[in-house]
Amino acid sequence: MDVSEIIIPGDTPGTEWRLPVLRFAGRDPKAPKTYIQAALHAGELPGTALLHFLSERLRRAESEGAVAGDITIVPQANPIGAA
């Protein structure tokens, strides 16, 4: 699993929001790719909780070579709304 962040600059100098992105590498470059996000409307927490547990399972599956296509997860798609 590769974890990165997209930095979103704030309106006030010195403020910024971080958008975490989790990427799981599939074993087959020709397999379909999947993008999953949660909390587009910041307070929607069930999807964020689900992705927390799903990412743990995907981490194990990736290490076992059981992930066919690339998977990208954005667990908090609206960090500004969650602030």
Kinemage of the C-alpha trace (Angstrom):
@kinemage 1
@onewidth
@group {chain A} dominant
@subgroup {mainchain}
@vectorlist {calphas} color= white
{ca met a 1} P 0.000 0.000 0.000
{ca asp a 2} L 1.238 3.428 -0.915
{ca val a 3} L -0.032 6.317 1.213
{ca ser a 4} L 0.181 9.868 -0.073
{ca glu a 5} L -1.497 13.191 0.604
{ca ile a 6} L -2.904 15.888 -1.593
{ca ile a 7} L -2.379 19.275 0.050
{ca ile a 8} L -5.203 21.774 -0.353
{ca pro a 9} L -4.195 25.362 0.485
{ca gly a 10} L -6.547 27.254 2.778
{ca asp a 11} L -7.965 30.736 2.341
{ca thr a 12} L -6.071 31.988 5.384
{ca pro a 13} L -2.278 32.219 5.042
{ca gly a 14} L -0.587 29.291 6.744
{ca thr a 15} L -3.606 26.998 6.657
{ca glu a 16} L -3.924 23.869 4.593
{ca trp a 17} L -5.928 20.661 4.496
{ca arg a 18} L -4.558 17.223 3.764
{ca leu a 19} L -6.417 14.731 1.636
{ca pro a 20} L -5.102 11.194 2.305
{ca val a 21} L -4.933 8.794 -0.645
{ca leu a 22} L -4.304 5.043 -0.269
{ca arg a 23} L -3.182 3.082 -3.317
{ca phe a 24} L -3.048 -0.693 -3.577
{ca ala a 25} L -1.067 -2.155 -6.465
{ca gly a 26} L -2.755 -4.911 -8.408
{ca arg a 27} L -0.802 -7.795 -9.897
{ca asp a 28} L -2.344 -7.451 -13.379
{ca pro a 29} L -1.851 -4.107 -15.173
{ca lys a 30} L -4.675 -4.993 -17.587
{ca ala a 31} L -7.215 -5.668 -14.817
{ca pro a 32} L -9.894 -3.047 -14.108
{ca lys a 33} L -8.949 -0.258 -11.727
{ca thr a 34} L -11.180 0.801 -8.833
{ca tyr a 35} L -11.609 4.190 -7.133
{ca ile a 36} L -13.495 4.395 -3.817
{ca gln a 37} L -14.143 7.526 -1.787
{ca ala a 38} L -16.123 8.374 1.326
{ca ala a 39} L -17.297 11.458 3.199
{ca leu a 40} L -17.870 13.700 0.201
{ca his a 41} L -20.426 15.378 2.462
{ca ala a 42} L -17.970 15.628 5.349
{ca gly a 43} L -20.157 14.336 8.188
{ca glu a 44} L -20.986 11.017 6.517
{ca leu a 45} L -18.962 8.759 8.792
{ca pro a 46} L -20.180 5.206 7.958
{ca gly a 47} L -18.269 5.163 4.662
{ca thr a 48} L -15.095 6.392 6.351
{ca ala a 49} L -15.394 3.652 8.985
{ca leu a 50} L -15.992 1.041 6.301
{ca leu a 51} L -12.918 2.150 4.340
{ca his a 52} L -10.814 1.955 7.506
{ca phe a 53} L -11.605 -1.756 7.849
{ca leu a 54} L -11.533 -2.417 4.097
{ca ser a 55} L -8.049 -0.893 3.782
{ca glu a 56} L -6.733 -3.322 6.420
{ca arg a 57} L -8.114 -6.276 4.448
{ca leu a 58} L -6.765 -4.877 1.183
{ca arg a 59} L -3.331 -4.408 2.750
{ca arg a 60} L -3.258 -8.116 3.602
{ca ala a 61} L -4.628 -9.113 0.195
{ca glu a 62} L -2.046 -6.969 -1.591
{ca ser a 63} L 0.816 -8.563 0.366
{ca glu a 64} L -0.508 -12.007 -0.637
{ca gly a 65} L -0.785 -11.014 -4.318
{ca ala a 66} L -4.569 -11.352 -4.211
{ca val a 67} L -5.422 -7.904 -5.630
{ca ala a 68} L -5.934 -8.120 -9.397
{ca gly a 69} L -6.324 -4.451 -10.413
{ca asp a 70} L -5.127 -1.220 -8.843
{ca ile a 71} L -7.362 0.197 -6.093
{ca thr a 72} L -7.355 3.832 -4.971
{ca ile a 73} L -9.117 4.835 -1.749
{ca val a 74} L -9.852 8.364 -0.535
{ca pro a 75} L -11.350 7.908 2.946
{ca gln a 76} L -12.144 11.608 3.533
{ca ala a 77} L -12.999 13.227 0.204
{ca asn a 78} L -13.913 16.560 1.824
{ca pro a 79} L -11.326 17.483 4.470
{ca ile a 80} L -12.416 21.128 4.389
{ca gly a 81} L -15.972 20.227 5.370
{ca ala a 82} L -14.707 17.968 8.162
{ca ala a 83} L -12.573 20.721 9.703
